[in-house]
């Protein structure tokens, strides 16, 4: 298991993960990042017609290993 850090960006606010989560594989990292995007959208929707939520995952050395974004557009 390796330690990964899941930073989140919502409404131009970066929340840096300083604790990390142990994951067994990159597949698990991707699954957790996508789940985090769904939770972010559920809890942070505003009246804006456009919102973007992003999760940036880095490893213990600080290298970015995965990024995923969810863009919501309404008209």
C-alpha beads as a LAMMPS data file, in Angstrom:
LAMMPS data file: protein, C-alpha beads

75 atoms
74 bonds

1 atom types
1 bond types

-500.0 500.0 xlo xhi
-500.0 500.0 ylo yhi
-500.0 500.0 zlo zhi

Masses

1 110.0

Atoms # bond

1 1 1 0.000 0.000 0.000
2 1 1 1.186 3.481 -0.841
3 1 1 0.202 6.836 0.623
4 1 1 -1.587 9.311 -1.673
5 1 1 -2.753 12.875 -1.028
6 1 1 -6.050 14.097 -2.488
7 1 1 -6.101 17.870 -2.989
8 1 1 -9.461 19.369 -3.936
9 1 1 -10.339 22.533 -5.843
10 1 1 -13.839 23.994 -5.785
11 1 1 -14.857 27.567 -6.578
12 1 1 -11.154 28.490 -6.864
13 1 1 -10.514 27.268 -3.303
14 1 1 -7.692 24.742 -2.951
15 1 1 -7.870 22.385 0.016
16 1 1 -4.580 20.560 0.429
17 1 1 -4.609 17.070 1.921
18 1 1 -1.808 16.808 4.473
19 1 1 -2.885 13.435 5.918
20 1 1 -3.174 11.196 2.870
21 1 1 -4.909 7.890 2.277
22 1 1 -3.263 4.505 1.764
23 1 1 -4.291 2.902 -1.525
24 1 1 -3.423 -0.515 -2.894
25 1 1 -3.389 0.515 -6.565
26 1 1 -3.758 3.365 -9.023
27 1 1 -7.221 1.967 -9.815
28 1 1 -8.215 2.570 -6.184
29 1 1 -6.763 6.108 -6.355
30 1 1 -8.903 6.863 -9.415
31 1 1 -12.010 5.388 -7.799
32 1 1 -11.574 7.474 -4.637
33 1 1 -10.898 10.649 -6.643
34 1 1 -14.083 10.178 -8.666
35 1 1 -16.088 9.470 -5.530
36 1 1 -14.715 12.680 -4.002
37 1 1 -15.867 14.647 -7.067
38 1 1 -19.417 13.336 -6.630
39 1 1 -19.402 14.295 -2.945
40 1 1 -18.008 17.748 -3.728
41 1 1 -20.740 18.395 -6.293
42 1 1 -23.461 17.132 -3.961
43 1 1 -22.394 19.350 -1.055
44 1 1 -21.165 22.459 -2.905
45 1 1 -23.664 23.244 -5.652
46 1 1 -24.477 26.932 -6.012
47 1 1 -26.777 28.978 -8.233
48 1 1 -23.943 29.480 -10.730
49 1 1 -24.593 28.103 -14.192
50 1 1 -21.043 26.783 -14.391
51 1 1 -19.010 25.002 -11.771
52 1 1 -15.887 22.905 -11.914
53 1 1 -14.687 20.541 -9.213
54 1 1 -11.186 19.061 -9.360
55 1 1 -9.250 16.434 -7.432
56 1 1 -5.464 16.348 -7.815
57 1 1 -3.715 13.296 -6.377
58 1 1 -0.040 13.276 -5.478
59 1 1 2.212 10.575 -4.123
60 1 1 4.476 10.657 -1.080
61 1 1 7.239 12.339 -3.111
62 1 1 4.847 15.116 -4.167
63 1 1 4.528 14.014 -7.788
64 1 1 1.076 14.441 -9.282
65 1 1 -0.159 10.986 -10.296
66 1 1 -3.782 11.657 -11.221
67 1 1 -6.172 14.545 -11.859
68 1 1 -9.892 14.361 -12.414
69 1 1 -12.448 17.144 -12.905
70 1 1 -16.209 17.384 -12.998
71 1 1 -17.717 20.309 -14.895
72 1 1 -21.359 21.224 -14.413
73 1 1 -22.979 23.543 -16.943
74 1 1 -26.599 24.640 -16.851
75 1 1 -28.595 26.919 -19.094

Bonds

1 1 1 2
2 1 2 3
3 1 3 4
4 1 4 5
5 1 5 6
6 1 6 7
7 1 7 8
8 1 8 9
9 1 9 10
10 1 10 11
11 1 11 12
12 1 12 13
13 1 13 14
14 1 14 15
15 1 15 16
16 1 16 17
17 1 17 18
18 1 18 19
19 1 19 20
20 1 20 21
21 1 21 22
22 1 22 23
23 1 23 24
24 1 24 25
25 1 25 26
26 1 26 27
27 1 27 28
28 1 28 29
29 1 29 30
30 1 30 31
31 1 31 32
32 1 32 33
33 1 33 34
34 1 34 35
35 1 35 36
36 1 36 37
37 1 37 38
38 1 38 39
39 1 39 40
40 1 40 41
41 1 41 42
42 1 42 43
43 1 43 44
44 1 44 45
45 1 45 46
46 1 46 47
47 1 47 48
48 1 48 49
49 1 49 50
50 1 50 51
51 1 51 52
52 1 52 53
53 1 53 54
54 1 54 55
55 1 55 56
56 1 56 57
57 1 57 58
58 1 58 59
59 1 59 60
60 1 60 61
61 1 61 62
62 1 62 63
63 1 63 64
64 1 64 65
65 1 65 66
66 1 66 67
67 1 67 68
68 1 68 69
69 1 69 70
70 1 70 71
71 1 71 72
72 1 72 73
73 1 73 74
74 1 74 75
